[in-house]
Amino acid sequence: MVHKVIEVGKSKAVVIPKELVAKAGLRKGSLVDVTYNAQDGSLVLRPVTEQVGIDAHFSRALQKGLNRYKNVLKELASR
């Protein structure tokens, strides 16, 4: 599958097809680990199955803050 890199704010993104999202067990808010292989130039995307070093309470508080300030964060990212 060939996909185009798009611009999102000052970052770049690639849309993951719905079928691959389902096969990987991803959903909105899923964490992924992205690594770069210098030998062949590939990018590897892997689902994160556990949050190493982050306890559940902190994770919930972080998500609550991100949801609360979503619009402000989008505005800052667009600058």
C-alpha positions in Angstrom: 0.0 0.0 0.0 1.3 3.4 -0.9 0.2 6.4 1.2 1.0 10.1 1.1 2.7 11.9 4.0 0.4 14.8 5.0 1.0 17.8 7.2 -0.7 18.1 10.6 0.2 21.4 12.2 4.0 21.4 12.1 4.2 17.6 12.1 3.8 15.1 9.4 1.4 12.1 9.4 0.3 9.1 7.4 -3.2 7.8 7.6 -3.4 4.2 8.7 -6.1 2.3 6.7 -9.1 1.1 8.7 -8.4 -2.5 7.9 -4.8 -2.3 9.3 -6.0 -0.4 12.4 -8.5 -3.2 13.1 -5.9 -6.0 12.5 -3.4 -4.3 14.8 -6.1 -3.9 17.5 -5.7 -0.1 17.5 -8.3 2.5 18.4 -8.5 6.2 19.0 -6.1 6.9 21.9 -4.0 3.8 21.4 -0.3 4.1 22.1 2.2 3.1 19.4 5.9 2.8 19.4 7.6 4.2 16.2 11.2 3.2 15.5 13.5 4.0 12.6 15.8 1.3 11.0 18.8 3.1 9.7 19.9 0.0 7.7 17.0 0.0 5.3 15.3 3.4 6.1 12.1 1.7 7.3 9.8 3.0 10.0 8.2 0.4 12.2 5.0 1.0 14.1 4.1 -1.3 17.0 1.2 -1.2 19.4 2.2 -0.5 23.0 0.6 -3.2 25.2 1.6 -1.8 28.5 2.5 1.6 29.8 6.0 1.1 31.3 6.7 3.4 34.2 3.3 5.2 34.2 0.8 4.1 36.8 -3.0 4.0 36.0 -3.8 7.0 38.2 -1.3 9.2 36.3 -2.4 7.9 33.0 -6.1 8.8 33.8 -5.1 12.3 35.0 -3.1 12.9 31.9 -5.9 11.8 29.6 -8.3 14.0 31.5 -6.0 17.0 31.1 -5.5 16.3 27.4 -9.2 16.1 26.8 -9.9 19.2 28.8 -7.3 21.3 27.0 -7.7 19.7 23.6 -8.6 22.9 21.8 -5.9 24.9 23.4 -3.3 22.3 22.5 -4.5 22.2 18.9 -4.2 26.0 18.7 -0.7 25.8 20.1 0.3 23.0 17.7 -0.9 25.1 14.7 1.5 28.0 15.6 
